[in-house]
Amino acid sequence: MTDTRRRGEALESAILDAAWSELIDRGYGGMTYEGIADRAQTSKPVLYRRWPTKEALLIATLGHRGIMRPTSPPDTGSLRGDVIAALSNTNRIGDSIAGLFSSVLGSYFTETGASIAQIRASIFGEGQSGMDQIVRRAVERGELSPEGLPARITSLPIDLFRHELLMTLQPVPDAVILDIVDTVFMPLVAVYEKERRA
């Protein structure tokens, strides 16, 4: 069925909403242009003109739904507070993202060999991460040396958080977030800063 009324953003939004429903209901392996066109009440050629491959349509759908959307990290006034707040904010949507990636997109990863990091880069590019911004603010406040932190230390809190999320497919408990920050990240930062300033 060809849509003769909707155009531009309205039509694109309807298609991407339909693609999301198709993805959730059928998974990436069962997601078809025909099914999406039927749900959006439009035609397959309309979809193919905008997204010539299924992967391009998936990336557009995830971007439209705000999956992995970068947000400005909270500014609590301290490195520790910022990291806890950032992980807590991520936790609010983390359980749905974990479920999406583990069950709905499993066939996508198998079929394409792509990774979550590659999907994120396709949607948003290679911009500065929230943790990079948090570290930069800590440097500006004088909590860290001007050189900041190595990339591996900077990414450690979110890496540990993501591991917990994907292993349990549940929101990460507040106690685990505090453990990541207070038992692992902050002591490591303290040792690194002490060695650098020695």
N, C-alpha and C positions, 0 to 999 in steps of 0.2 A: 504494500500500500504506500503510495507516494504522498508525502506531506505537502499540501499546497498552500498552507497558511503560515506555518512557522518558518522563520528565516534566521540567519546569523546566530547570535548568541543563544536565543531561545531554542532554536532547533538543536544546536550543539549541546546545550545543557540537557535537553530531553534525551538525546542519544546517549550521552555519558551516564545519565541516571539509569537509563535502560541497561547499559553495559554493566554498570555496577550490580544491578539486580541479577542479571544473567551470570555474572562472575560469582556472586554469593550463592545463588541457587545451584549452579552447575559446575563451578570450579573452572579453572583456566582451560582444562582439557575439553570440557563440554560447552564452553563459550563459543557461539557461532555468530557470524554476521547476520545470518537469517533470523536467529532468535532475537538478536538485539534490534534489528530492523522491525520485527513484528512487535516487540515491546514498545518501541518508540513510535510506532505507527508511521514509518517512513520506508524507504526502499534501500536495498543493499548498495546500489550505485552511489547513493548519497553518503553512505558510510565510507565506501572505498575511495571516494574523491578526497575525503578529509584524512583518512587513515588507511593507507594502502596495505598495511600489514596488521596482523592480529596483535603483534607485539607493540606497534605504535599505538593501537587503540587501547591496549592495556595500560601503557604508560600515561596516556591522556586521561584515562578513567581514574587511575590512582591519584594523579595530580588534581583532577577535578574534585575528588572526595577529600583532599587535604591529607592523604596518607603521606607520612614522613615530612609534612610541611615544616620547614624551619621556622622557629619562633624566636623572638628576642628573649634571651635568658633573663630571669628576674635579677634585680640588683638589690640585694639585702644589706649590702655594706661590708660583707666579708666573703672571702673565698669559700670557707666552709658553708656558710649560709646559702651562697649562690648555688653551689653544687647540690646541696640537699634540696633546695627549691626546684632546681632544674630537673632532677631525677623524679621528684614528687609530681611535677607537672607532666612529665613524660608518662608516668605511671597511670595517669587518668585515662589515657587512650591506649596504653600498652597492651592490655589484655586482648582487645579486638584486633590490634595489629598482629600480635603473635598468632592468634587463631587464623587470621587471613593468610599469613605467610606459610604456616605449617600445613594447613589443609587445603585452602582454596587455590593457592599458587604453587603447590608442590609440583604439579605437572609442568608448570612454566619453567621452573628451575631445572627439572630433569630434561625437558625438551631443548632448552636454549643454552644450558650451562652457565647462565647468568647468575649473579649474586645480588643480595639485597643492596649492597653498596653500589652496584652498577645501576640498579633501578633508581636509587636515590639520585645518582649523578645524572641520569637521563632526564629526570623530572626537574631538578634544581641546579644542575651544574656543580662545579667544584668550589663553591663558595666557602667562606669561613664558617666553622661549626659553632654551635652554642658554647661548647667548652672552650674553644679558642677565644671567644668573646669574654668569657668568665675569667680566663687567665689574663687576658689583656687588661681587664679592669683591675685585677689584683695587682698587676705590675704598676698601674697608674696610682693605686692607693698606697703603694710601697710595701705591700705584703710579700711580694716576690721580687727577686732581682730583675733588673731591666731585660735580661735575656729571656725571661719567662721560663717555661718548662718544655722539655722534649716532647715531641708528638706522642710517644708511647705513654708517658705519664699523663699527659693532658687527656688522652682518650680513655684512660683506664676506668674511671667511674662509669661512663656510659657503656664500655665494653663489658664490665662485670654485671651491670644492670641488665643489659641485653641478654647476656648468657642466662641469668636467672629467669628472665621472662620467657625465653625460648625453651628452657628446660622444664619449666613448670606449666607454661601456658596459662598462668594466672597473674593477676597484679602482684607486683613485688611488695611484700610487707614493709611497713615503715621501719621496723627494726632492722631489716636487711639493708635498706637504704642507708640508715645510720651506720651500720656495720661497714658497708662499702666505704663510706666517707671517713669515719672515725678510726677504723681499725686498719684500713689499707691505704687509702688515698692521702689523708693528711699526714700520717707518719712518714710515708714515702716522700712527700713534698718537703717535710721538715728535714729529713736526712739529706735530700738532694740539695736543698738550700744551704745547709750547714757545710757540706763538702765544697760547694761552689764558693762560699764566702771565706773558707779557711785559707 
